[in-house]
Amino acid sequence: MRRVALWRKRICHAARRFYTQPHACRVRILGTMTPHFALPQRFKQRAIGLALGLAIAGSWLAIHAWGMFVFQISWTNWPLALAVAGVQCWLSVGVFIVCHDAMHGTLVPGLPKVNAAIGAVLLALYAGFGWRHLRDAHMTHHKLAGHAGDPDFDEHNPADFWRWYATFFRRYFGWRSILFVHTVVGIYWLVLDIPMVQIVLLYGLPALASSLQLFYFGTFRTHRHMADDVGHGFADHHNARSEDFGTLASLASCFHFGYHLEHHRRPDVPWWALPQARRAGVGREVQIEKVPA
């Protein structure tokens, strides 16, 4: 009851100031009362996170090994190769989402060294990424979401997909990743004699396509500015929005990363629990924001 009274008092105060001092601020009152959403017990969250992470990363590595060392591409089986490339693209997105949970400590809650170890290994295998660099950059993204200084955001092109993606790609795909990818491709092609078309189709293409998928569904659509909307279509200072996808479409698009406002408001929620957080109304919390007139 005390919480309800405080909520009403804040709204009344904001509304009174809006009418008596309209030159000072505008007030946006959004959503409903803050919902209650509780995570599973820690041991259960650890078990689920590790099991799903093992399934995603294990499948990704197994398919990669099969595609490079067992499968032999030909004119008769290229449709199968394309299908495998599509699956591998989706699993690559999943591997990055597992690493993302590790950054927030939600993969194995309460065990930061385990999170760091898993995240570091998977990011290195993904594209030679450095764990600390990506973790620190992501924490900066949460602090400055949609503002200058946000490494995931292009303040000069906030509604231009390709220019923003080019900025995003340059910031994250540095010399370390270039060296890693060239080394892997060189060994596969020159030492192991794997056909280049097979390397491109089953290694290079899924990796590049997964970066586009992650960017489009997890960054561009969720943080882009909408010129025809007040506040660019954002609900609050997180400068993020969520998709209206159903659970299966959300899983297929970006492992629920499209429920992005829920993630920014509750970064302690792992990817697999975001649909429950959305149904609980985390994305519809009360937000009273003063915006300079």
C-alpha positions in Angstrom: 0.0 0.0 0.0 2.9 2.3 0.8 4.2 1.7 -2.7 0.8 2.5 -4.3 0.5 5.7 -2.3 4.0 6.8 -3.4 3.2 6.0 -7.0 0.0 8.1 -6.8 1.8 11.0 -5.1 4.4 11.1 -7.9 1.8 11.2 -10.6 -0.2 13.9 -8.9 2.9 16.0 -8.4 4.0 15.5 -12.0 0.5 16.4 -13.3 0.3 19.5 -11.1 3.7 20.7 -12.3 2.7 20.0 -15.9 -0.4 22.3 -15.6 1.2 25.0 -13.4 4.6 25.1 -15.1 4.2 24.0 -18.7 7.3 25.9 -19.7 9.5 24.0 -17.4 8.8 20.5 -18.5 6.6 18.0 -20.2 5.7 14.8 -18.4 5.2 11.4 -19.9 3.4 8.8 -17.8 3.9 5.4 -19.3 2.4 2.0 -18.7 1.0 0.5 -15.5 2.2 -0.2 -12.0 5.6 -2.0 -11.7 4.9 -5.7 -11.9 6.3 -8.4 -9.7 8.7 -10.8 -11.6 10.8 -13.2 -9.7 13.6 -15.3 -11.2 14.0 -19.0 -10.5 16.2 -20.1 -7.6 19.9 -19.6 -8.3 20.7 -23.4 -8.6 17.8 -23.8 -11.1 18.9 -20.8 -13.1 22.4 -22.1 -13.3 21.2 -25.5 -14.4 19.0 -24.1 -17.1 21.6 -21.6 -18.3 24.3 -24.2 -18.5 22.1 -26.8 -20.2 20.9 -24.4 -22.9 24.3 -23.0 -23.3 25.8 -26.4 -23.8 23.1 -27.4 -26.3 23.6 -24.2 -28.4 27.4 -24.1 -28.3 27.8 -27.9 -28.6 25.5 -28.0 -31.7 27.3 -25.0 -33.2 30.7 -26.7 -32.8 29.5 -30.1 -33.9 27.9 -28.7 -37.1 31.0 -26.7 -37.8 33.3 -29.7 -37.4 30.9 -31.8 -39.6 30.8 -29.1 -42.3 34.5 -28.7 -42.4 35.9 -32.2 -41.9 33.1 -34.7 -42.9 30.8 -33.0 -45.4 31.9 -32.7 -49.0 30.1 -30.1 -51.0 28.9 -30.9 -54.6 26.4 -29.8 -57.1 23.9 -32.5 -55.9 24.0 -31.5 -52.2 24.2 -27.7 -52.3 20.6 -27.3 -51.0 21.6 -29.3 -47.9 24.7 -27.0 -47.6 22.5 -23.9 -47.7 20.2 -25.3 -45.1 23.1 -26.2 -42.8 24.5 -22.6 -43.3 21.1 -21.2 -42.2 21.0 -23.3 -39.1 24.6 -22.4 -38.3 23.8 -18.7 -38.7 21.0 -19.1 -36.1 23.2 -21.1 -33.8 26.0 -18.4 -34.1 23.5 -15.9 -32.9 22.7 -18.2 -30.0 26.3 -18.5 -29.1 26.7 -14.7 -28.9 23.5 -14.5 -26.7 25.0 -17.1 -24.3 28.2 -14.9 -24.2 25.9 -11.9 -23.6 24.3 -13.6 -20.6 27.8 -14.4 -19.3 28.6 -10.6 -19.5 25.7 -9.9 -17.2 26.5 -12.8 -14.9 23.1 -14.4 -15.7 24.5 -17.5 -17.4 25.8 -19.0 -14.1 24.6 -16.5 -11.4 27.0 -16.0 -8.5 30.0 -17.5 -10.2 31.7 -14.6 -12.1 34.9 -16.6 -12.9 32.8 -19.3 -14.5 30.8 -16.8 -16.5 34.1 -15.1 -17.7 35.7 -18.4 -18.6 32.8 -19.6 -20.7 32.3 -16.2 -22.3 36.0 -15.8 -23.1 36.2 -19.2 -24.8 33.1 -18.8 -26.9 33.8 -15.3 -28.0 37.3 -16.3 -29.1 35.9 -19.2 -31.1 33.1 -17.0 -32.5 35.4 -14.5 -34.2 38.6 -14.0 -32.1 36.8 -11.4 -29.9 38.3 -10.3 -26.6 36.2 -11.0 -23.5 37.1 -7.9 -21.5 36.8 -5.5 -24.5 33.3 -6.7 -25.4 32.1 -7.0 -21.8 33.2 -3.4 -21.0 31.7 -2.1 -24.3 28.4 -3.8 -23.5 28.3 -2.3 -20.0 28.9 1.1 -21.6 26.1 0.5 -23.9 23.7 -0.1 -21.0 24.9 3.1 -19.3 24.7 5.3 -22.4 22.1 3.5 -24.5 21.2 5.6 -27.6 23.5 8.5 -26.7 26.9 9.6 -27.9 29.5 7.3 -26.4 27.4 4.2 -26.7 29.6 1.8 -28.7 26.5 0.0 -30.2 24.9 3.3 -31.4 25.7 5.6 -34.3 24.4 9.0 -33.3 25.1 10.3 -36.8 23.0 7.7 -38.5 20.4 6.7 -36.0 17.9 5.5 -38.6 20.2 4.4 -41.4 20.7 0.6 -41.3 23.8 0.2 -43.5 25.8 3.2 -42.3 25.0 2.3 -38.7 26.0 -1.4 -39.3 29.3 -0.2 -40.9 30.0 1.8 -37.8 29.0 -1.1 -35.6 31.2 -3.5 -37.6 34.3 -1.3 -37.5 34.1 -0.8 -33.8 34.0 -4.5 -32.9 35.7 -6.3 -35.8 39.3 -5.2 -35.1 42.8 -6.5 -35.9 42.5 -9.4 -33.5 39.4 -10.7 -35.2 40.9 -10.2 -38.7 44.0 -12.1 -37.7 41.9 -14.9 -36.1 39.6 -15.4 -39.2 42.5 -15.2 -41.7 44.5 -17.8 -39.7 41.5 -20.2 -39.5 40.7 -19.8 -43.2 44.4 -20.2 -44.1 44.7 -23.5 -42.2 41.5 -24.9 -43.5 42.3 -24.0 -47.1 46.1 -24.3 -47.4 46.9 -27.0 -44.8 43.7 -29.2 -44.6 42.8 -28.7 -48.3 39.2 -27.8 -47.6 37.6 -26.2 -50.7 37.3 -22.5 -50.4 33.6 -22.5 -51.5 32.9 -24.9 -48.6 34.8 -22.6 -46.1 32.9 -19.6 -47.3 29.5 -21.2 -47.4 29.7 -23.1 -44.1 32.0 -20.9 -42.0 32.3 -17.4 -43.4 28.7 -16.8 -44.6 27.0 -18.0 -41.3 29.4 -15.8 -39.3 28.8 -12.7 -41.3 25.0 -13.3 -41.6 24.8 -13.8 -37.8 26.3 -10.4 -37.3 23.7 -8.9 -39.5 20.9 -10.8 -37.7 22.2 -9.7 -34.3 22.5 -6.1 -35.4 19.2 -5.9 -37.2 17.0 -7.6 -34.5 19.1 -6.8 -31.4 20.3 -3.3 -32.1 18.9 -1.5 -35.1 15.2 -2.3 -34.6 15.3 -1.9 -30.9 17.3 1.3 -30.7 16.7 3.1 -34.0 15.1 6.6 -34.0 11.6 6.9 -35.3 11.3 10.4 -36.8 7.5 10.5 -36.8 7.2 9.6 -33.1 7.6 11.8 -30.0 10.8 10.8 -28.2 11.7 8.6 -31.3 9.2 5.9 -30.1 11.0 5.1 -26.8 9.3 4.6 -23.5 12.0 5.9 -21.2 15.7 6.8 -20.7 16.8 3.3 -21.8 16.1 4.4 -25.4 15.0 0.9 -26.3 11.8 -0.8 -27.6 10.6 -4.4 -27.7 9.2 -6.4 -30.6 5.6 -7.6 -30.7 6.8 -11.0 -31.8 5.3 -14.2 -30.3 7.6 -16.5 -28.3 8.6 -18.7 -31.3 9.2 -15.8 -33.6 11.2 -14.1 -30.9 13.3 -17.2 -30.4 13.9 -17.6 -34.2 14.8 -14.0 -34.8 17.3 -13.4 -32.1 16.9 -15.7 -29.0 14.4 -13.2 -27.5 16.8 -10.3 -27.7 14.0 -8.5 -29.5 12.4 -8.2 -26.0 14.9 -5.4 -25.6 13.2 -3.0 -23.3 12.6 -5.8 -20.8 16.3 -6.6 -21.0 17.4 -3.1 -20.4 15.1 -2.7 -17.4 16.0 -6.1 -16.0 19.5 -7.0 -17.2 19.5 -9.7 -14.5 17.0 -11.8 -16.5 18.7 -14.4 -18.7 17.6 -14.7 -22.4 15.4 -17.7 -21.9 13.3 -16.0 -19.2 12.7 -12.8 -21.2 9.3 -14.1 -22.5 8.1 -14.6 -18.9 9.4 -11.1 -18.0 7.5 -9.7 -20.9 4.3 -11.5 -19.9 4.8 -10.2 -16.4 4.7 -6.7 -17.7 8.4 -5.7 -17.1 8.2 -3.7 -20.4 5.1 -1.8 -19.1 6.5 -0.5 -15.8 5.5 3.1 -14.7 8.0 5.5 -16.1 7.6 9.2 -15.2 10.0 11.2 -17.2 10.6 15.0 -17.3 11.5 16.2 -20.8 12.7 19.7 -21.2 10.3 21.8 -23.3 
